[in-house]
Amino acid sequence: MSPTAAHADRIVNDLVTLLRLEQLGPDRFRGASEDIGTRNVFGGQVLGQSVMAACRTVDAERPIHSLHAYFLLAGDKREPIDYEVDRVRDGRSFATRRVSAWQKGRVIFTMMASFQVREPGAFEHQHPMPTAPSPDTLVSDAALRRALGDRLPSTIARAKFDAERPIEYRTVDPTDPLEPEPRSDDYQLWLRSLSKLPDDPVLHCALLAYASDHGLLRAALLPHGLSFMQPNLMAASLDHAMWFHRDFRIDDWLLYAIDSPNGVGSRGLCRGQIYSRDGRLVASVAQEGVVRVLDDDAAA
C-alpha cells in the first residue's frame, strides 16, 4: 500500500528537518539522530548532515563536487551529533572543507569536501546510462519488505522494518533476503523522495548523499549468497567517496547502478553510478566496507 500524499509529505519533511542543522556557533552545528531500525546511526544520515554543515560555510556560487569520508566509530542513534567545519582553503576556483562529527566527546566520522565555481568548457563526456526497466514497472522495496510477513525473524523490529521511508527505492530483479543465493555482484535500483522538495541544490545533494549509502554494500554480499538479515553477518561501512557531476533533482527518479569489483581481507569494495531518467550521469559513488561471517558464539 502506497503512503497518502499527506503522509509522504510528513516523512519527507521529517528527513529535511533532520538535515537542516542547528547552528551552535561559527562553523559548528548540531544534528539530531534518527532510528531507522539499524543497530547504530545510519551512515547516510551522517553523510547528509556533514554535506549540509560543509555547504553552510561556502558561497552558493561554489557547489560541492566531491567528498571523501571515513566512518571511524559507530554512532549512537539516541544521541545528537555535533559537526565542526574547518575552512581548509578558499581559492579562486576551489574551496576545501574538513568536517568532524563528534558524539560523546569522540570523533565518529570525518569528511573532506571540495567545492568549485561553475566553469563552462568543452571538456565533457560520460559513460552511457545502462539499460534498465522503468521504475513504473517495479514494486517498491517497502512493499517487498512487508510481503515477507511471518517469515521475518523475531530479532528484527517489525515496526521499523515495515515503516515507509522518505526515500523510495525500487530494486531491479530483487532477491529474497531470507534465502539468498549467490549471483553476480552488480544490480540496479531506482530512487527518489516520496514527495516534492524545495528548489535548493544543497538539500538535493545532501539527500543524495544520504540515499547513496542505502544498498551500496549489498553488492559485496551478492556473489557469496549473503544477506544483511543473517544474524551471523557483521557488515559496516568504512569509508565513502562521492562525486557530483551534473545538476539533478532527487524528487525525480534516479537510477543507481551498483557493482562490487573486489572483496578481500574481510573488506568489500562497491561502486555506484547515478543517472537521471534522461540518461545524464549525475553522481558517482565508491565505498569500502567490512564484511565478516561470525561463528555462532560471536554472533550471539
C-alpha positions as CSV (number, residue, x, y, z in Angstrom):
1,M,0.0,0.0,0.0
2,S,1.5,3.4,-1.0
3,P,1.5,6.2,1.5
4,T,-1.0,9.0,1.2
5,A,0.3,12.3,-0.1
6,A,-0.1,13.9,3.4
7,H,1.9,11.0,5.0
8,A,4.6,11.2,2.3
9,D,4.9,14.9,2.8
10,R,5.3,14.4,6.6
11,I,8.0,11.8,6.5
12,V,9.9,13.7,3.8
13,N,9.7,16.9,5.8
14,D,11.0,15.0,8.8
15,L,14.1,14.0,6.9
16,V,14.6,17.5,5.6
17,T,14.3,18.8,9.2
18,L,16.9,16.2,10.2
19,L,19.3,17.5,7.7
20,R,18.7,21.2,8.5
21,L,21.2,21.5,11.3
22,E,21.1,23.8,14.4
23,Q,23.9,26.3,14.4
24,L,25.9,26.2,17.7
25,G,28.5,28.9,16.8
26,P,30.8,29.8,14.0
27,D,31.2,26.7,11.8
28,R,29.7,24.5,14.5
29,F,26.4,22.7,14.1
30,R,24.3,20.0,15.8
31,G,22.0,17.4,14.2
32,A,19.5,15.1,15.7
33,S,19.7,11.3,15.1
34,E,17.0,9.1,13.7
35,D,16.2,5.4,14.3
36,I,15.5,3.5,11.1
37,G,15.8,0.1,12.8
38,T,19.6,-0.3,12.4
39,R,21.7,-1.1,15.4
40,N,23.6,2.2,15.2
41,V,23.2,5.6,13.4
42,F,22.6,5.1,9.7
43,G,25.8,6.2,7.9
44,G,23.8,8.0,5.3
45,Q,22.4,10.3,8.0
46,V,25.9,11.4,9.0
47,L,26.9,11.8,5.3
48,G,23.9,14.0,4.6
49,Q,24.3,16.1,7.7
50,S,28.0,16.6,7.0
51,V,27.3,17.8,3.5
52,M,24.8,20.3,4.9
53,A,27.3,21.5,7.5
54,A,30.1,21.9,4.9
55,C,27.8,23.7,2.5
56,R,26.7,26.2,5.2
57,T,30.3,27.6,5.2
58,V,30.7,28.0,1.4
59,D,29.1,30.6,-1.0
60,A,26.3,29.2,-3.1
61,E,28.3,30.1,-6.2
62,R,30.6,27.1,-5.4
63,P,28.6,23.9,-5.4
64,I,30.0,20.8,-3.8
65,H,31.7,18.5,-6.4
66,S,33.3,15.8,-4.2
67,L,33.5,14.3,-0.8
68,H,35.8,11.7,0.8
69,A,34.7,10.4,4.2
70,Y,35.7,7.8,6.9
71,F,33.3,6.2,9.4
72,L,35.5,5.9,12.5
73,L,33.2,4.8,15.3
74,A,29.6,3.6,15.4
75,G,27.2,6.4,16.2
76,D,24.6,6.2,18.9
77,K,21.1,6.8,17.4
78,R,19.8,8.0,20.8
79,E,22.2,11.0,20.9
80,P,22.6,14.1,18.7
81,I,25.8,14.6,16.7
82,D,27.9,17.8,16.7
83,Y,29.7,18.9,13.5
84,E,32.7,21.1,13.3
85,V,33.8,22.6,10.0
86,D,37.4,23.6,9.3
87,R,37.8,26.1,6.4
88,V,40.9,24.5,4.9
89,R,41.2,26.6,1.8
90,D,39.3,29.2,-0.2
91,G,41.0,29.6,-3.7
92,R,39.7,31.4,-6.8
93,S,38.1,28.3,-8.3
94,F,38.1,25.7,-5.5
95,A,37.3,25.6,-1.8
96,T,38.0,22.8,0.6
97,R,36.4,22.0,3.9
98,R,37.0,19.4,6.6
99,V,34.1,18.2,8.7
100,S,34.4,16.3,12.0
101,A,31.4,14.6,13.6
102,W,31.5,14.4,17.4
103,Q,29.5,12.3,19.8
104,K,30.1,11.7,23.5
105,G,33.5,13.5,23.2
106,R,34.8,11.4,20.4
107,V,35.2,11.9,16.7
108,I,33.0,9.2,15.0
109,F,33.3,10.5,11.4
110,T,35.5,12.7,9.3
111,M,35.0,14.1,5.8
112,M,36.9,16.3,3.3
113,A,34.7,18.1,0.8
114,S,35.6,20.1,-2.3
115,F,33.7,22.9,-3.9
116,Q,34.2,24.6,-7.3
117,V,33.0,27.7,-9.1
118,R,30.9,26.6,-12.1
119,E,33.1,26.6,-15.2
120,P,32.0,26.3,-18.9
121,G,34.1,24.3,-21.3
122,A,34.1,21.6,-23.9
123,F,35.7,19.0,-21.7
124,E,32.7,16.8,-21.1
125,H,31.9,13.1,-21.6
126,Q,30.3,10.3,-19.7
127,H,29.5,6.6,-19.9
128,P,26.1,5.9,-21.3
129,M,23.2,5.0,-18.9
130,P,22.8,1.2,-18.7
131,T,19.6,-0.4,-19.8
132,A,17.0,-0.7,-17.0
133,P,13.3,-1.3,-16.8
134,S,11.2,1.8,-16.0
135,P,10.6,2.3,-12.3
136,D,6.8,2.4,-13.0
137,T,7.0,-1.3,-13.8
138,L,8.7,-2.2,-10.5
139,V,7.4,-2.9,-6.9
140,S,8.7,-0.7,-4.1
141,D,11.2,-2.2,-1.7
142,A,8.8,-1.2,1.1
143,A,6.1,-3.4,-0.4
144,L,8.7,-6.3,-0.8
145,R,9.6,-5.9,2.9
146,R,6.0,-6.1,4.0
147,A,5.5,-9.1,1.8
148,L,7.9,-11.1,4.0
149,G,5.2,-11.3,6.5
150,D,5.6,-14.0,9.2
151,R,8.9,-15.1,7.7
152,L,10.7,-12.1,9.3
153,P,13.0,-13.2,12.1
154,S,11.8,-12.2,15.6
155,T,15.1,-10.4,16.2
156,I,14.1,-7.7,13.7
157,A,11.8,-4.9,14.9
158,R,8.7,-5.2,12.7
159,A,7.5,-1.6,13.1
160,K,10.8,-0.1,12.0
161,F,11.3,-2.7,9.2
162,D,7.9,-2.1,7.7
163,A,7.9,1.6,8.1
164,E,7.6,3.8,4.9
165,R,10.8,5.7,4.3
166,P,11.2,9.2,2.9
167,I,13.4,7.9,0.0
168,E,11.6,5.3,-2.1
169,Y,13.7,2.5,-3.6
170,R,12.7,0.1,-6.3
171,T,15.2,-2.6,-6.9
172,V,15.5,-4.2,-10.3
173,D,15.5,-8.0,-10.0
174,P,15.3,-8.2,-6.2
175,T,16.5,-11.3,-4.3
176,D,14.9,-13.0,-1.3
177,P,16.8,-11.6,1.7
178,L,15.9,-14.5,3.9
179,E,17.0,-17.2,1.4
180,P,19.8,-15.5,-0.7
181,E,21.6,-17.4,-3.4
182,P,24.9,-16.5,-5.0
183,R,24.6,-14.2,-8.0
184,S,26.6,-11.6,-9.9
185,D,27.9,-8.6,-8.0
186,D,26.0,-6.0,-10.0
187,Y,22.5,-4.7,-9.6
188,Q,20.3,-1.7,-10.1
189,L,17.7,0.3,-8.1
190,W,15.7,3.4,-8.7
191,L,15.4,6.0,-6.0
192,R,13.5,9.3,-5.4
193,S,12.0,11.2,-2.5
194,L,8.4,10.4,-1.8
195,S,7.2,14.0,-2.3
196,K,8.4,17.2,-3.9
197,L,11.3,19.2,-2.4
198,P,12.2,22.9,-2.4
199,D,14.5,24.2,-5.2
200,D,17.6,24.0,-3.0
201,P,20.5,22.3,-4.7
202,V,22.4,21.9,-1.4
203,L,19.4,20.0,0.0
204,H,19.2,17.7,-3.0
205,C,23.0,16.9,-2.7
206,A,22.7,16.2,1.0
207,L,19.7,13.9,0.4
208,L,21.5,12.1,-2.4
209,A,24.5,11.6,-0.1
210,Y,22.0,10.2,2.5
211,A,20.4,7.9,-0.1
212,S,23.7,6.7,-1.6
213,D,24.6,4.7,1.5
214,H,21.5,2.6,1.1
215,G,22.2,-0.8,-0.6
216,L,25.7,0.0,-1.7
217,L,27.5,-2.5,0.4
218,R,24.9,-5.2,-0.6
219,A,26.7,-5.7,-3.9
220,A,29.7,-7.2,-2.0
221,L,27.3,-9.8,-0.4
222,L,25.7,-10.9,-3.6
223,P,28.4,-13.2,-5.0
224,H,28.5,-15.1,-1.7
225,G,24.8,-15.6,-1.2
226,L,24.8,-13.4,2.0
227,S,22.2,-11.0,3.3
228,F,22.1,-8.3,5.9
229,M,19.3,-10.2,7.6
230,Q,21.6,-13.1,8.5
231,P,22.2,-13.0,12.3
232,N,25.8,-14.2,11.9
233,L,26.7,-11.4,9.4
234,M,28.6,-8.4,10.6
235,A,28.9,-5.5,8.0
236,A,29.7,-1.9,8.3
237,S,30.8,1.0,6.1
238,L,34.5,2.0,6.4
239,D,34.7,4.9,4.0
240,H,32.6,6.7,1.4
241,A,33.5,8.8,-1.6
242,M,31.2,10.7,-3.8
243,W,31.4,13.0,-6.9
244,F,28.6,15.3,-8.0
245,H,28.8,15.7,-11.8
246,R,25.7,17.4,-13.0
247,D,22.6,19.1,-11.6
248,F,19.7,16.8,-10.6
249,R,16.6,16.6,-8.5
250,I,16.2,13.7,-6.1
251,D,12.4,14.2,-6.2
252,D,12.5,12.7,-9.7
253,W,13.6,9.1,-10.4
254,L,17.4,8.4,-10.4
255,L,18.9,5.1,-11.4
256,Y,21.6,3.7,-9.1
257,A,23.7,1.1,-10.9
258,I,26.0,-0.7,-8.4
259,D,28.7,-3.3,-8.5
260,S,31.4,-4.8,-6.3
261,P,34.7,-5.3,-8.2
262,N,36.7,-6.7,-5.3
263,G,36.4,-8.5,-2.0
264,V,39.4,-9.4,0.1
265,G,40.6,-9.3,3.7
266,S,37.0,-9.1,5.1
267,R,36.5,-5.9,3.0
268,G,34.3,-5.4,0.1
269,L,34.7,-2.6,-2.4
270,C,31.5,-1.3,-4.0
271,R,30.9,1.4,-6.7
272,G,27.8,3.2,-7.9
273,Q,26.8,5.3,-10.9
274,I,23.7,7.5,-10.5
275,Y,21.8,8.6,-13.6
276,S,18.8,10.9,-14.2
277,R,15.9,9.4,-16.2
278,D,17.1,11.3,-19.3
279,G,20.4,9.5,-19.1
280,R,22.7,12.1,-17.6
281,L,25.4,10.8,-15.2
282,V,24.8,13.0,-12.1
283,A,26.9,11.4,-9.5
284,S,29.5,8.6,-8.8
285,V,30.0,6.7,-5.6
286,A,32.6,4.4,-4.1
287,Q,32.6,2.7,-0.7
288,E,34.6,0.0,1.1
289,G,33.0,-1.9,4.0
290,V,34.0,-4.6,6.4
291,V,32.1,-7.9,6.0
292,R,32.5,-10.8,8.4
293,V,30.7,-14.0,8.8
294,L,30.8,-14.8,12.5
295,D,30.7,-18.2,14.2
296,D,27.7,-19.0,16.4
297,D,29.3,-17.8,19.7
298,A,30.4,-14.5,18.2
299,A,27.0,-13.9,16.5
300,A,25.2,-14.4,19.8
